[in-house]
Amino acid sequence: MTTNATTVPAYAAPAAHAPLERTTVPRRPVGEHDVLIEIKYAGICHSDIHQARDGWGEGIYPMVPGHEIAGVVAATGPGVTKFRVGDRVGVGCFVDSCRECEYCLRGLEQYCVRGGTGTYNALDKNGEPTYGGYSTHIVVDENYTLRIPEGIGLDEAAPLLCAGITLYSPLAHWQAGPGKKVAIVGLGGLGHMGVKIAHALGAEVTVLSQFEKKREDALRLGADHYHATSDPETFTALAGTFDLVLSTVSAPLDFDAYLGLVRTDGALVNVGAPEEPVKIGLFSLIGGRKTLAGSMIGSIAETQEMLDFCAAHGLGAEIEVIAADRINEAYERVIASDVRYRFVIDTSTI
């Protein structure tokens, strides 16, 4: 691929709820501070399904999902200083932000007041649609590109660009570590990385999953304890236990029940995003000066910190690598919770 504007092979949803199909999409020329990335692997996030099927609002079609991108630098703009051709790099959930608001200036670009530019299903500063990682190449500003350290395979690294940082950020913010009791709700694409990272941070880790079938996996990944939430005795036995409960599920919870697991001054933090509204009784918060919070991915600096942390601790995602022609099948299996724990597309098959 040249550094001039061109089209590249991709898989796109042509309309809401339509199966993804092979197509081509445009990529902009490599600008002064851009890097051209040859994508090697792209993770399939549940967010891709929500957006491709209009679950979070009206989408921009054709839509090329994918914000868990791992690849190699194929070319650089003349002003690029951070990367060279051949470097191992990644791209996460956003590819730009306003760079001027208080949060961008504080290095919290994910909370940009004007709204960051999503890696896909967004419009860039020129009003052109962005297209994500289910493609062979992408052009990204060097300031929104991450370095993937040696020691992590690119296939195992791809899901870290969303699932990894989505869990690392709240675990770091709420200071999970030695002496802290952390519960991870849901052992899926997000939750399994939460277990690995919380364990590596030194916290005492409990997995709360609906049924018993994932107990062995949870303990293998680093959990100290496992409880099935389908057993009502779980909520009685664990009342007031946890400093931090992290919910990764994308369906509405009984928040009153889960807040009952939180210690006084503890927090229940949501990183899953259900399509439906949720209900809560405020006495569940008032009674223990508890916090109900949310967390969204992480900044560029924090994402790099996460990648370096994972490399230092030998952490990668648990993956099933698939060819691109299995994307639609993979979507149905994600919905059915039939993957352990992240599908990753080998983009050489696009």
Secondary structure by P-SEA (a helix, b strand, c coil): cccccbbbbbbbccccccccccbbbbbccccccbbbbccccccccaaaaaaaaccccccccccccccbbbbbbccccccccccccccccccccccccccccccccccccccccccccccccccccccbbbbcccccbbbbccccbbbbccccccccccccccaaaaaaaaaaaacccccbbbbbccccaaaaaaaaaaaaaccbbbbbcccccaaaaaaaacccbbbbcccccccccccccccbbbbccccccaaaaaaaaccccccccccbbbcbbbbbcccccccccccccccccccaaaaaaaaaaaaaaccccbbbbbcccaaaaaaaaaaacccccbbbbccccc
